Amino acid sequence: AQDMGAEVTLQLTSNPRILFVAAGIIGLIGFVPGMPGVVFVPIAALLGVMGYLRWQSQQVGAVEPEPVRPERSPENTELSWDDVAEVDEIGLEVGYRLISLVDRNQGGDLLSRIKGVRKKLSQELGFLVHSVHIRDNLDLSPNAYRISLHDVVVGEGEVFPGRELAINPGQTFGDLEGVATRDPTFGLDAVWIDPGQRGDAQTKGYTVVDSSTVIATHLSQLLKNHARELIGQV
């Protein structure tokens, strides 16, 4: 109750109009015959002075300019999560000719191969391997791919959809016609051959895989090699 009374008193005395009205009423009462004017007139004068002082202080506050707040320079701006660039834990970039490998509508099975790699590695390593962010990159050569961890390139290679890679495991019986290269995963001698040569290549001791298998195997081996870094991001 005391707090409420104090609040009401503060509201009344802070309004100069109320003080002027009260001073006028009390002053008139002081001049009524039979009323003790010696009491009411000084009170009216006091209220009038208080009202004037309150009115004057409000006028000064109304014209007083607001302080200019300095603009925050970029150096003083606090950092937020918007300033942190998103980083791919595991990334796979492909040239435009390899888009068909990740497009199920075009018969691509690379996504399912990568899913199998993640599942197998998660079981072997004992923790869930992050999903792989796949995107096309027109800056790469058409048949190239690039694998990165935390936006740092850790491996790259080149594959040819429509052909198969015959890998020499170390002991073969005869040569194959095709484009000589090296297996991007282990650096073994290999040859890109037409699918019709698969049987002949296997007979001669070559290991024959398609383009999706080449990329998936390369990815699997790189993730194994960098398993310690992946654990730190789980």
C-alpha positions in Angstrom: 0.0 0.0 0.0 2.9 2.4 0.8 4.5 1.6 -2.6 1.2 2.3 -4.4 0.8 5.6 -2.5 4.3 6.7 -3.3 3.7 5.8 -7.0 0.5 7.8 -7.1 2.2 10.8 -5.5 5.1 10.6 -7.9 2.7 10.5 -10.9 0.8 13.5 -9.6 3.8 15.7 -8.8 5.5 14.9 -12.1 2.7 16.4 -14.2 2.9 20.3 -14.2 -0.7 20.6 -15.4 -2.0 18.8 -12.4 0.1 21.0 -10.1 -1.2 24.2 -11.7 -4.8 23.0 -11.4 -4.3 22.0 -7.8 -2.6 25.4 -7.0 -5.6 27.3 -8.6 -8.2 25.3 -6.7 -6.5 25.6 -3.4 -5.8 29.3 -4.0 -9.5 29.9 -4.6 -10.4 28.1 -1.5 -8.1 30.3 0.5 -10.1 33.4 -0.6 -13.5 31.9 0.3 -14.9 33.9 3.3 -14.5 32.0 6.5 -11.6 29.7 5.2 -8.1 30.1 6.7 -6.5 31.8 3.8 -3.2 32.0 5.7 -3.0 28.2 5.3 -4.3 27.7 1.7 -2.6 30.5 -0.1 1.0 29.5 0.8 0.2 25.9 -0.2 -1.2 27.1 -3.5 1.9 29.2 -4.1 4.1 26.2 -3.4 2.2 24.0 -5.8 2.4 26.8 -8.4 6.2 27.0 -8.0 6.5 23.2 -8.2 4.4 23.1 -11.4 6.5 25.9 -13.0 9.8 24.1 -12.2 8.5 20.8 -13.5 7.2 22.4 -16.7 10.6 24.2 -17.2 12.5 20.9 -16.7 10.3 19.2 -19.3 10.9 21.9 -21.8 14.6 21.7 -21.4 14.5 17.9 -21.8 12.4 18.2 -25.0 14.9 20.3 -26.8 18.0 18.6 -25.6 19.5 16.7 -28.5 19.9 13.0 -28.2 23.5 11.8 -27.9 25.0 10.6 -31.2 25.8 6.9 -31.0 28.9 6.0 -32.9 28.3 3.4 -35.6 29.8 0.0 -35.0 32.7 -0.6 -37.2 33.2 -4.1 -38.7 36.2 -4.6 -36.4 34.0 -4.1 -33.3 31.1 -6.2 -34.5 30.6 -9.4 -32.5 31.0 -12.6 -34.4 28.0 -14.9 -34.9 27.3 -18.3 -36.5 26.5 -16.4 -39.8 30.2 -15.5 -40.1 31.2 -19.1 -40.0 31.3 -20.8 -43.4 29.7 -24.2 -43.6 32.3 -26.9 -44.0 31.6 -30.3 -45.6 32.9 -33.1 -43.4 33.2 -35.4 -46.4 32.9 -34.0 -50.0 32.8 -35.5 -53.4 33.0 -33.2 -56.5 32.5 -34.6 -60.0 33.0 -33.3 -63.5 29.9 -32.9 -65.7 30.4 -36.3 -67.5 30.2 -38.1 -64.2 26.8 -36.6 -63.2 25.2 -39.7 -64.8 26.9 -41.9 -62.1 25.0 -40.1 -59.3 21.7 -39.7 -61.2 19.4 -42.7 -60.5 17.2 -41.6 -63.4 20.1 -42.3 -65.7 20.9 -45.6 -64.1 23.6 -44.3 -61.8 24.4 -46.4 -58.8 27.2 -44.4 -57.2 24.9 -43.2 -54.4 24.1 -46.7 -53.3 27.8 -47.7 -53.5 28.7 -44.8 -51.2 25.9 -45.8 -48.8 27.4 -49.3 -48.7 30.9 -47.8 -48.0 29.6 -45.7 -45.1 27.8 -48.7 -43.6 30.7 -51.0 -43.9 33.2 -48.5 -42.5 30.9 -47.5 -39.6 30.8 -51.2 -38.6 34.6 -51.6 -39.0 35.6 -48.3 -37.3 33.0 -48.3 -34.5 31.4 -44.9 -35.2 28.9 -43.5 -37.7 30.7 -42.1 -40.7 29.3 -38.8 -41.9 27.2 -38.5 -45.0 29.0 -37.6 -48.2 28.1 -34.2 -49.8 28.2 -34.8 -53.6 28.1 -31.9 -56.1 29.1 -31.2 -59.6 32.0 -28.9 -60.3 32.4 -27.3 -63.8 36.0 -26.3 -62.9 37.0 -30.0 -63.0 37.8 -31.7 -66.2 34.7 -33.6 -67.5 35.8 -37.1 -66.3 37.5 -36.0 -63.1 36.4 -36.3 -59.4 37.8 -34.9 -56.2 37.4 -36.1 -52.6 37.8 -33.8 -49.7 37.7 -33.9 -45.9 36.7 -30.7 -44.1 37.1 -28.9 -47.4 40.7 -30.1 -47.8 41.3 -32.2 -50.9 42.7 -35.6 -50.0 42.4 -37.5 -53.3 41.3 -37.2 -56.9 41.2 -39.3 -60.0 39.6 -39.7 -63.4 37.1 -42.3 -64.6 35.3 -43.0 -67.9 31.6 -43.9 -67.7 30.8 -46.5 -70.4 34.2 -48.1 -69.9 35.6 -50.5 -67.3 39.0 -50.4 -65.5 41.1 -53.6 -65.7 43.5 -53.5 -62.8 46.7 -55.5 -62.9 47.0 -57.1 -59.4 50.7 -58.0 -60.0 50.5 -61.1 -62.1 48.6 -61.2 -65.4 48.9 -63.3 -68.6 48.9 -61.0 -71.5 48.2 -57.4 -72.4 45.0 -55.6 -73.1 44.0 -53.0 -75.7 42.8 -49.8 -74.2 43.9 -46.6 -72.5 46.8 -47.3 -70.1 46.5 -45.6 -66.7 46.9 -46.3 -62.9 44.4 -47.3 -60.4 43.7 -44.1 -58.3 43.3 -46.0 -55.1 46.5 -48.0 -54.9 48.5 -46.8 -57.9 48.5 -50.1 -59.7 48.9 -50.4 -63.4 45.5 -50.5 -65.2 43.8 -50.2 -68.5 40.5 -48.6 -69.5 38.8 -51.2 -71.7 35.4 -51.6 -73.4 32.8 -53.6 -71.5 33.0 -56.4 -74.2 36.6 -57.0 -73.1 35.7 -57.9 -69.5 35.8 -61.7 -70.0 39.1 -61.6 -71.8 40.6 -59.4 -69.1 39.4 -61.6 -66.3 40.8 -64.6 -68.0 44.2 -62.9 -68.2 44.1 -62.2 -64.5 43.0 -58.6 -64.4 40.5 -57.3 -61.8 37.8 -55.5 -63.7 35.5 -52.8 -62.1 33.2 -50.1 -63.4 33.6 -46.3 -62.8 31.3 -46.2 -59.8 33.3 -48.9 -58.1 36.6 -47.1 -58.8 35.3 -43.9 -57.0 33.7 -45.8 -54.1 36.8 -47.9 -53.5 39.0 -44.7 -53.6 36.6 -43.0 -51.1 36.6 -46.0 -48.8 40.4 -46.2 -48.7 40.8 -42.5 -48.0 38.3 -42.6 -45.2 40.2 -45.4 -43.6 43.4 -43.5 -43.9 41.9 -40.5 -42.3 39.8 -42.3 -39.7 41.4 -40.4 -36.8 40.3 -37.1 -38.3 36.8 -38.4 -38.7 36.6 -39.5 -35.1 37.3 -35.9 -34.0 34.1 -34.7 -35.8 31.7 -37.3 -34.4 
